[in-house]
Amino acid sequence: DEWKEPARLRALASLAVYRRPGSRPAGRRVRWIEGPAMEISGRQIRERRRLGLPIRFWVPLPVDKYIVGNRLYR
């Protein structure tokens, strides 16, 4: 509910969501990704990039390269 234009995102795509501790199901077009529990949020990732800190082990390498290459979250 804190995402920018969540209704538009839901209309355009199915979402793959990595479950975090305390997360709850968010609709029928959400695919939950299983894995070890991690306390990382998109907000934290954006803030690290804004500060110039690495996110390499927080996101898959292609995502990191895209964010850095397109100068996102600066």
C-alpha distance (Angstrom), angle and dihedral (degrees) to the residues before:
residue distance angle dihedral
D1 . . .
E2 3.83 . .
W3 3.82 95.2 .
K4 3.78 120.7 108.6
E5 3.82 108.6 -100.1
P6 3.83 96.6 -10.4
A7 3.82 93.5 175.9
R8 3.80 90.7 55.3
L9 3.81 91.2 49.2
R10 3.79 91.0 51.0
A11 3.82 90.9 49.2
L12 3.81 93.3 51.0
A13 3.79 102.7 43.5
S14 3.75 150.4 4.1
L15 3.78 108.9 -105.5
A16 3.79 125.1 -131.3
V17 3.79 107.6 -151.9
Y18 3.78 127.8 -170.3
R19 3.76 106.6 -140.5
R20 3.80 115.5 -119.6
P21 3.79 125.0 -166.3
G22 3.79 108.3 -78.6
S23 3.81 95.0 16.1
R24 3.78 119.9 138.5
P25 3.81 134.5 -156.0
A26 3.81 111.9 -80.1
G27 3.78 108.5 -165.0
R28 3.75 141.0 -44.7
R29 3.83 96.9 -79.3
V30 3.81 93.1 61.3
R31 3.78 120.6 104.6
W32 3.77 112.5 -159.2
I33 3.81 116.1 -140.4
E34 3.77 113.7 -145.0
G35 3.79 122.5 -140.5
P36 3.76 143.5 109.9
A37 3.80 115.5 -37.7
M38 3.80 112.9 -97.0
E39 3.80 130.1 178.8
I40 3.83 98.3 -142.3
S41 3.79 123.6 127.7
G42 3.79 132.6 -168.9
R43 3.78 87.8 -117.4
Q44 3.82 90.3 58.4
I45 3.81 91.5 48.2
R46 3.82 92.2 50.6
E47 3.81 91.3 47.0
R48 3.82 92.3 50.6
R49 3.81 90.7 51.6
R50 3.82 91.2 46.5
L51 3.81 88.3 54.7
G52 3.82 91.8 46.4
L53 3.81 93.3 -112.1
P54 3.82 121.0 143.5
I55 3.81 121.5 -99.3
R56 3.80 95.8 -179.9
F57 3.79 96.5 122.7
W58 3.81 93.5 36.2
V59 3.82 96.1 63.9
P60 3.82 135.2 24.1
L61 3.82 113.2 -81.1
P62 3.85 94.9 -110.7
V63 3.82 89.4 53.7
D64 3.81 91.3 49.1
K65 3.82 90.9 49.5
Y66 3.81 91.6 48.9
I67 3.80 93.3 49.5
V68 3.81 93.2 46.5
G69 3.83 94.2 40.7
N70 3.80 93.1 50.4
R71 3.82 92.9 42.2
L72 3.79 92.4 -125.1
Y73 3.81 123.4 175.6
R74 3.81 95.0 18.8
